[in-house]
Amino acid sequence: MSKMMMRKLAMLLLVGITAGGLVGCENDAGPAEETGKNIDDAMEEAGESIKEMGDSIQEEAEGD
């Protein structure tokens, strides 16, 4: 095989391996990603609770 043919084959193999790796792990959420999502959800819920508490305090203050 010529040097040029070997380079083309190596590039094709590299592209194939890279594409296969990307397709293989496309939808798998790892433990760190799941933990991050859980933290995001908890922070959003905490923010909503704080806002509701602030609204409640404001309503009570206006009622007096």
Helices and strands as residue ranges (DSSP letters): H 3-24, H 31-63
